[in-house]
Amino acid sequence: MGRSVKGSAAPMARTSRWLMGMVAAGALGLTGCPSDPRPREVAEGSMDAGARDVVAPATLGDSDGSEQQPPTTGRAAMRAWLAAGSWRRWRCEAAAHPGGGLSPHTLNRICNNGVLADAPEGAPWPVGSASVKELHRVGESDPVVGYAVYLKVREGTEGSSWFWFEYVRPGVTLDPPVPSEADGTVAEGFGDHGAARTVCVSCHQRSGANDSGVTGHGEFVFTRVPAP
């Protein structure tokens, strides 16, 4: 005769119900951590190639750029947009000047787009705020030897809320020098990984700290060009 085990039926029933629930959850895609609904493909050849941006989807969405908005679709699109020059019609400083405070950019000239130029003073800056900084070097036949660009793409006050790009013409060494790829790209991407974080965000996060000789305006913005 077999011996019955008291109380064994209830645990077995609970185990059966748990397994059925796990199967159903797996079928619905409910198990595990939620995946990024829009994984961002990093441009081929990028300094961040192979990385995956796991922050929330950009509020602005990927764009090849417009009159008031730099592109976020890769270095080729950014270089073409800069060459087209629509940003030169933004609110720009009259002439290049020495960088201030902790800025690694020596001679430079800054332009703010309409969103940033017309925003109320103080962080957080509205989505769509952007600046282009010309990098100058004395003695070059073309004194503009590079550009630094940022664009706020989503709500928030973190470096990942901004898209960052910096380029220096190949063969030109700035003082102080900055590491770059063979095509001149220094940084490219959202500010939560790669050179965009270690080069751009690490500097701009000091905006408003009032401990570097340049107080800035907070939330990564050092310069707002005054109205004429």
C-alpha positions as CSV (number, residue, x, y, z in Angstrom):
1,M,0.0,0.0,0.0
2,G,1.2,3.5,-0.8
3,R,1.4,6.2,1.8
4,S,-0.4,9.4,1.2
5,V,1.4,12.6,2.0
6,K,-0.8,15.1,3.7
7,G,-0.8,18.6,2.4
8,S,1.0,17.7,-0.9
9,A,-2.0,18.6,-3.1
10,A,-2.0,22.3,-2.3
11,P,1.7,23.0,-3.0
12,M,1.4,21.1,-6.2
13,A,-1.6,23.1,-7.3
14,R,0.2,26.4,-6.4
15,T,3.3,25.3,-8.4
16,S,1.1,24.4,-11.3
17,R,-0.6,27.8,-11.3
18,W,2.8,29.6,-11.0
19,L,4.2,27.7,-14.0
20,M,1.1,28.4,-16.1
21,G,1.4,32.1,-15.1
22,M,5.0,32.3,-16.2
23,V,4.2,30.7,-19.5
24,A,1.4,33.2,-20.1
25,A,3.7,36.1,-19.1
26,G,6.4,34.9,-21.4
27,A,3.9,34.7,-24.3
28,L,2.9,38.3,-23.6
29,G,6.4,39.5,-23.2
30,L,5.9,40.5,-19.6
31,T,8.9,38.7,-18.0
32,G,12.2,40.4,-17.4
33,C,13.1,44.1,-17.6
34,P,11.3,46.2,-20.3
35,S,13.3,46.7,-23.4
36,D,14.1,50.1,-25.0
37,P,11.3,50.6,-27.5
38,R,13.7,52.5,-29.9
39,P,17.2,51.2,-29.7
40,R,19.5,53.8,-31.3
41,E,21.9,52.5,-33.9
42,V,25.2,54.3,-33.6
43,A,26.7,55.5,-36.9
44,E,29.2,53.1,-38.4
45,G,32.7,54.2,-37.6
46,S,31.5,56.2,-34.6
47,M,33.7,56.4,-31.5
48,D,30.7,54.8,-29.8
49,A,30.3,52.0,-32.4
50,G,28.9,48.9,-30.8
51,A,27.3,50.8,-28.0
52,R,23.6,51.0,-27.5
53,D,21.8,54.0,-26.2
54,V,19.4,52.7,-23.6
55,V,17.9,56.0,-22.5
56,A,14.4,57.0,-23.3
57,P,13.5,57.8,-26.9
58,A,14.4,61.3,-27.9
59,T,11.5,63.8,-27.6
60,L,12.5,65.3,-31.0
61,G,13.1,62.0,-32.7
62,D,16.0,61.4,-35.1
63,S,16.3,64.1,-37.7
64,D,18.6,65.1,-40.6
65,G,18.3,68.7,-39.3
66,S,16.5,71.9,-40.2
67,E,16.9,75.6,-40.1
68,Q,16.8,75.6,-36.3
69,Q,17.7,72.1,-35.4
70,P,21.0,70.2,-35.9
71,P,20.7,66.6,-37.1
72,T,21.0,63.6,-34.8
73,T,21.5,61.0,-37.5
74,G,25.2,60.7,-37.6
75,R,28.4,62.6,-38.4
76,A,27.9,62.8,-42.1
77,A,24.5,64.5,-41.7
78,M,26.0,66.8,-39.1
79,R,29.0,67.8,-41.3
80,A,26.7,68.5,-44.2
81,W,24.3,70.6,-42.1
82,L,27.2,72.6,-40.7
83,A,28.6,73.2,-44.2
84,A,25.1,74.4,-45.4
85,G,25.4,77.2,-42.7
86,S,21.8,77.9,-41.8
87,W,23.0,78.2,-38.2
88,R,24.9,81.4,-39.2
89,R,21.6,83.1,-39.2
90,W,21.0,82.3,-35.5
91,R,21.9,84.8,-32.8
92,C,25.7,84.8,-33.0
93,E,28.6,86.6,-31.3
94,A,30.1,89.3,-33.4
95,A,33.6,87.8,-33.5
96,A,35.8,85.0,-32.2
97,H,37.2,85.5,-28.7
98,P,39.4,83.5,-26.3
99,G,37.7,80.8,-24.4
100,G,36.9,81.5,-20.8
101,G,37.3,79.7,-17.5
102,L,37.8,75.9,-17.9
103,S,36.9,75.9,-21.6
104,P,39.4,73.8,-23.7
105,H,38.3,75.8,-26.8
106,T,40.7,78.7,-27.3
107,L,39.4,81.1,-29.9
108,N,35.8,80.5,-30.6
109,R,32.5,82.1,-31.6
110,I,29.1,80.9,-30.4
111,C,25.6,81.0,-32.1
112,N,22.4,80.2,-30.2
113,N,19.2,79.0,-32.1
114,G,15.9,80.8,-31.5
115,V,14.7,78.3,-29.0
116,L,17.6,78.9,-26.7
117,A,18.0,82.6,-27.4
118,D,14.3,83.3,-26.7
119,A,13.9,81.0,-23.7
120,P,13.3,82.4,-20.2
121,E,16.6,82.6,-18.2
122,G,17.5,79.6,-16.2
123,A,17.3,75.8,-16.4
124,P,15.7,73.6,-17.4
125,W,16.1,74.7,-21.0
126,P,13.3,73.8,-23.5
127,V,13.6,70.9,-25.8
128,G,15.0,72.1,-29.1
129,S,17.6,74.4,-27.5
130,A,20.8,74.3,-29.5
131,S,24.2,76.1,-30.0
132,V,27.0,75.9,-32.5
133,K,30.5,76.9,-31.5
134,E,33.0,77.7,-34.2
135,L,36.6,76.7,-33.2
136,H,39.2,79.1,-34.6
137,R,43.0,78.8,-34.9
138,V,45.2,81.7,-35.8
139,G,47.5,81.2,-38.8
140,E,45.2,78.8,-40.8
141,S,44.1,79.8,-44.3
142,D,40.6,79.0,-43.1
143,P,40.6,80.1,-39.4
144,V,37.5,78.0,-38.6
145,V,39.1,74.6,-37.9
146,G,36.2,72.8,-36.1
147,Y,32.8,72.9,-34.5
148,A,31.1,71.9,-31.2
149,V,27.4,71.4,-31.3
150,Y,24.7,70.6,-28.7
151,L,21.0,70.1,-29.0
152,K,18.5,69.3,-26.2
153,V,16.4,66.4,-27.5
154,R,14.3,65.4,-24.5
155,E,13.0,66.7,-21.2
156,G,15.4,66.3,-18.2
157,T,18.5,67.9,-16.7
158,E,21.0,65.1,-17.4
159,G,23.7,65.0,-20.0
160,S,21.7,62.3,-21.8
161,S,19.0,64.9,-22.5
162,W,21.3,66.5,-25.0
163,F,22.9,65.4,-28.3
164,W,26.6,66.4,-28.5
165,F,29.0,66.6,-31.5
166,E,32.5,68.0,-31.8
167,Y,34.8,68.0,-34.9
168,V,38.3,69.3,-35.6
169,R,39.7,69.4,-39.1
170,P,42.1,66.5,-39.6
171,G,45.7,67.6,-39.3
172,V,44.9,70.5,-37.0
173,T,46.0,70.3,-33.4
174,L,44.2,72.6,-30.9
175,D,45.9,74.0,-27.9
176,P,45.2,72.1,-25.6
177,P,44.9,69.1,-28.0
178,V,41.8,66.9,-28.0
179,P,41.8,63.3,-29.1
180,S,39.9,62.7,-32.3
181,E,39.3,60.0,-34.9
182,A,41.0,60.0,-38.3
183,D,38.0,61.9,-39.8
184,G,38.3,64.6,-37.1
185,T,35.3,63.5,-35.0
186,V,36.0,64.2,-31.3
187,A,32.6,63.3,-29.9
188,E,29.2,62.2,-31.2
189,G,26.0,61.0,-29.5
190,F,23.9,61.4,-26.4
191,G,25.7,62.4,-23.2
192,D,25.4,59.1,-21.3
193,H,28.3,57.2,-22.9
194,G,31.5,57.6,-24.9
195,A,33.3,60.8,-25.6
196,A,30.0,62.8,-25.6
197,R,30.0,62.0,-21.8
198,T,33.7,62.1,-21.0
199,V,34.6,65.1,-23.2
200,C,31.4,67.3,-23.5
201,V,29.2,66.6,-20.5
202,S,32.1,66.4,-18.1
203,C,33.0,70.0,-19.0
204,H,29.5,71.5,-19.5
205,Q,28.1,70.0,-16.3
206,R,30.1,72.7,-14.5
207,S,27.9,75.5,-16.0
208,G,26.5,77.6,-13.2
209,A,29.0,76.1,-10.6
210,N,30.6,79.6,-10.2
211,D,34.0,78.0,-9.4
212,S,35.7,78.1,-12.8
213,G,35.8,81.8,-13.8
214,V,32.8,81.3,-16.0
215,T,29.5,81.0,-14.2
216,G,27.3,80.0,-17.1
217,H,23.6,79.7,-17.2
218,G,23.1,76.2,-15.7
219,E,22.1,72.9,-17.3
220,F,25.1,72.6,-19.6
221,V,24.7,76.1,-21.2
222,F,27.7,78.3,-20.7
223,T,26.9,81.1,-23.2
224,R,23.7,82.8,-24.2
225,V,24.4,85.4,-26.8
226,P,22.9,88.8,-25.8
227,A,20.3,90.3,-28.0
228,P,21.7,92.9,-30.4
